[in-house]
Amino acid sequence: MPLLFLCAVLLLSCTKQPASFTPAQAGSQTVQTGQADGELVEIAEEARRTLPVFFRHLTRAEAGEDNFCIKHPFRADEDSDIGMEQVWLTGIHFRNGEYYGILASAPLYISGMKKGDTVAFDMEEITDWMFVRDGKIAGGRSIRYLLENIPESRRSEEQRQMLQMFE
């Protein structure tokens, strides 16, 4: 059964300033992959292993660091024919012994959840993390992987520009 991965797609401005990822401005692109995609499994394992890096930057952000996001799977509706939907969360915080984040996009296959909702999540289940440092994306390996797997001839200009934003 395929897993659904939401890949943030930048809506880049036409200004000459460096593009910056802002979840509120980002759209989403639906990409379905098989559960057995070994590279995505490895990316998720590395994301969990390197969470201390993410939290070090989140809690002590330096000048030019912002837009901290975590990708987390949520159980999709039973009638959706998929098991889990991956959703990017912003506004990551810890309260009363639980982690919370704000949905950066509207889930497609989860009724009762909408963009902007605050949801609790399990840090042990995250599948990716990212933030922006001086206009470049740190982390976000799943986005990069999915974009790199789109044949060059089929990539949109936005997708090409986004690939250039990775550190």
C-alpha positions as CSV (number, residue, x, y, z in Angstrom):
1,M,0.0,0.0,0.0
2,P,1.5,3.3,-0.9
3,L,2.5,5.9,1.6
4,L,1.7,9.5,0.9
5,F,4.4,12.1,1.3
6,L,3.7,15.7,1.2
7,C,6.6,17.6,-0.2
8,A,6.7,21.3,0.4
9,V,7.0,23.2,-2.8
10,L,8.2,26.8,-2.5
11,L,6.3,29.6,-4.0
12,L,9.4,31.6,-4.9
13,S,9.1,35.3,-5.3
14,C,10.3,37.2,-8.4
15,T,12.4,39.6,-6.3
16,K,16.2,39.6,-6.5
17,Q,16.4,38.8,-2.8
18,P,17.3,35.2,-1.9
19,A,14.3,32.9,-1.8
20,S,13.2,31.8,1.7
21,F,11.0,29.0,2.7
22,T,8.0,30.0,4.6
23,P,5.5,27.3,5.5
24,A,2.6,29.7,5.4
25,Q,3.4,30.5,1.7
26,A,4.3,27.0,0.7
27,G,2.0,24.9,-1.4
28,S,2.2,21.1,-1.3
29,Q,2.8,18.5,-3.9
30,T,1.5,15.0,-3.4
31,V,3.9,12.2,-4.0
32,Q,3.1,8.6,-3.5
33,T,5.8,6.1,-2.9
34,G,5.8,2.4,-1.8
35,Q,6.4,1.5,1.8
36,A,9.5,-0.4,0.8
37,D,11.4,2.7,-0.5
38,G,14.6,2.0,1.3
39,E,16.1,5.5,0.8
40,L,13.1,7.1,2.5
41,V,13.4,4.7,5.4
42,E,17.0,5.6,5.7
43,I,16.2,9.3,5.6
44,A,13.7,8.9,8.4
45,E,16.2,7.0,10.5
46,E,18.8,9.6,10.0
47,A,16.3,12.4,10.8
48,R,15.5,10.7,14.2
49,R,19.2,10.1,14.8
50,T,20.1,13.8,14.1
51,L,17.3,15.4,16.1
52,P,19.7,16.9,18.6
53,V,21.1,19.0,15.7
54,F,17.6,20.2,14.8
55,F,16.8,21.1,18.4
56,R,20.1,22.8,19.0
57,H,19.2,25.2,16.1
58,L,15.5,25.5,17.1
59,T,16.3,26.4,20.7
60,R,19.3,28.7,19.9
61,A,18.6,29.9,16.4
62,E,21.3,32.1,15.0
63,A,20.8,35.1,12.9
64,G,19.4,34.0,9.5
65,E,17.9,30.7,10.8
66,D,14.1,30.3,10.7
67,N,11.2,28.3,9.4
68,F,11.8,25.2,11.5
69,C,9.7,22.2,10.4
70,I,9.3,18.5,11.3
71,K,7.6,15.9,9.0
72,H,5.4,13.4,10.9
73,P,3.1,10.6,9.7
74,F,-0.5,10.5,10.8
75,R,-3.0,7.7,10.3
76,A,-5.1,8.4,7.2
77,D,-8.8,7.9,7.0
78,E,-9.8,4.2,6.6
79,D,-11.6,4.8,3.3
80,S,-8.5,6.6,1.8
81,D,-6.7,3.4,0.6
82,I,-3.5,4.7,2.2
83,G,-2.1,3.9,5.7
84,M,-0.3,7.1,6.7
85,E,-0.1,10.6,5.4
86,Q,3.1,12.6,6.0
87,V,2.5,16.2,7.1
88,W,5.0,19.0,7.8
89,L,4.6,20.8,11.1
90,T,5.9,24.2,12.1
91,G,5.8,26.0,15.5
92,I,7.4,23.0,17.2
93,H,7.1,23.3,21.0
94,F,7.0,21.1,24.1
95,R,4.2,21.5,26.7
96,N,3.0,19.4,29.5
97,G,5.2,16.4,28.5
98,E,4.2,16.4,24.9
99,Y,5.5,17.8,21.6
100,Y,3.2,19.9,19.5
101,G,3.3,21.5,16.0
102,I,1.1,23.4,13.7
103,L,0.0,21.8,10.4
104,A,1.8,23.6,7.6
105,S,-0.6,22.3,4.9
106,A,-4.0,20.8,4.7
107,P,-3.9,17.0,4.9
108,L,-5.6,15.4,1.9
109,Y,-6.5,12.1,3.5
110,I,-7.2,12.9,7.2
111,S,-10.6,14.3,8.0
112,G,-10.8,16.5,11.0
113,M,-7.4,18.1,10.5
114,K,-6.7,21.3,8.6
115,K,-3.9,23.7,7.9
116,G,-3.1,25.7,11.0
117,D,-4.3,23.1,13.5
118,T,-2.1,22.5,16.5
119,V,-1.5,18.7,16.9
120,A,0.5,16.5,19.4
121,F,3.0,14.2,17.9
122,D,5.5,11.5,18.8
123,M,9.1,12.6,18.3
124,E,10.1,9.0,17.8
125,E,8.0,8.8,14.6
126,I,9.3,11.9,12.8
127,T,10.5,11.2,9.2
128,D,12.4,14.4,8.4
129,W,13.3,17.8,9.7
130,M,14.4,21.1,8.1
131,F,15.0,24.7,8.7
132,V,16.3,27.6,6.6
133,R,19.7,29.1,7.2
134,D,20.5,32.3,5.2
135,G,18.1,31.3,2.4
136,K,19.4,27.7,2.2
137,I,17.5,24.6,3.3
138,A,19.3,22.6,6.1
139,G,17.9,19.0,6.4
140,G,14.8,18.3,4.3
141,R,16.5,15.2,2.9
142,S,13.1,13.6,1.9
143,I,12.2,16.7,-0.1
144,R,15.5,16.7,-1.9
145,Y,15.3,13.0,-2.6
146,L,11.8,13.2,-4.0
147,L,12.7,16.2,-6.2
148,E,15.8,14.6,-7.5
149,N,13.8,11.6,-8.5
150,I,11.6,13.7,-10.8
151,P,13.2,13.5,-14.3
152,E,14.9,16.8,-15.2
153,S,12.7,17.1,-18.2
154,R,9.6,17.0,-16.0
155,R,10.7,19.3,-13.2
156,S,8.9,22.6,-12.9
157,E,10.9,25.8,-12.6
158,E,9.9,26.0,-8.9
159,Q,11.2,22.5,-8.3
160,R,14.6,23.4,-10.0
161,Q,14.9,26.5,-7.9
162,M,14.0,24.6,-4.7
163,L,16.7,22.0,-5.4
164,Q,19.2,24.9,-5.6
165,M,18.2,26.0,-2.1
166,F,19.7,22.9,-0.4
167,E,22.9,23.3,1.5
